Amino acid sequence: MYASASAHAAALWAGLHLFLLLILSVLVTRQRRKHKVAIGDGGVPELERAIRAFGNATEYVPAALIGLAVLALAGAPALLIHLLGLLLFLGRILHALGLSRSAEATLPRAAGVLATWVAYIAAAAALLFYAIP
């Protein structure tokens, strides 16, 4: 069976985002072990931030990956999928780094949110474009 370059692009970004989610999950587990907190955040700020970094990624990444997959199925060019995947990936990394350092608004956190939203808007616009036969 032949897979298009667009499908390969979507697969790449899905795989990278899954690894990112796994890493963020491991960081939560490390904080839980370090502070001996089995459930919740135990009032530990570092654990709370790790939980939110993971939670926030799980709130944004799945829908975006579905968008990339549908774009691939709709025949969008691989370059578009790569650009959107990269923008989302960088956004999620920046957000997680910013949140892991401080619960306050930080430049990496704000840049990460902005990159994520731009990726969402661009993906939504592309999906609407490719929806029209």
RAKA-V576013 format. One record per residue. SS is DSSP state (h for helix, s for strand, l for the rest). PSI is psi in radians with two decimals (999 if undefined). Layout:
BEGIN
ss;psi
SS;PSI
SS;PSI
END
This chain:
BEGIN
ss;psi
l;2.38
l;2.26
l;2.43
l;2.86
h;-0.58
h;-0.69
h;-0.70
h;-0.69
h;-0.80
h;-0.69
h;-0.71
h;-0.88
h;-0.57
h;-0.79
h;-0.78
h;-0.71
h;-0.61
h;-0.71
h;-0.70
h;-0.79
h;-0.68
h;-0.78
h;-0.79
h;-0.63
h;-0.74
h;-0.66
h;-0.63
h;-0.81
h;-0.73
h;-0.75
h;-0.68
h;-0.80
h;-0.78
h;-0.73
h;0.06
l;0.90
l;2.01
l;-0.57
l;2.58
l;-2.82
l;-0.08
l;0.30
l;0.25
l;1.97
h;-0.69
h;-0.69
h;-0.74
h;-0.75
h;-0.68
h;-0.73
h;-0.77
h;-0.62
h;-0.78
h;-0.84
h;-0.74
h;-0.72
h;-0.70
h;-0.33
h;-0.54
h;-0.67
h;-0.83
h;-0.81
h;-0.68
h;-0.71
h;-0.63
h;-0.73
h;-0.77
h;-0.73
h;-0.74
h;-0.67
h;-0.74
h;-0.77
h;-0.57
l;-0.05
l;0.31
l;2.62
l;2.59
h;-0.63
h;-0.74
h;-0.78
h;-0.70
h;-0.77
h;-0.79
h;-0.74
h;-0.75
h;-0.78
h;-0.79
h;-0.79
h;-0.84
h;-0.70
h;-0.75
h;-0.64
h;-0.83
h;-0.77
h;-0.82
h;-0.72
h;-0.79
h;-0.74
h;-0.57
h;-0.41
h;-0.48
l;2.55
l;-0.22
l;2.93
l;2.21
l;2.79
h;-0.81
h;-0.67
h;-0.81
h;-0.74
h;-0.65
h;-0.75
h;-0.79
h;-0.80
h;-0.73
h;-0.80
h;-0.69
h;-0.72
h;-0.74
h;-0.83
h;-0.79
h;-0.72
h;-0.75
h;-0.76
h;-0.75
h;-0.71
h;-0.73
h;-0.69
h;-0.84
h;-0.18
h;-0.36
l;2.02
l;999
END
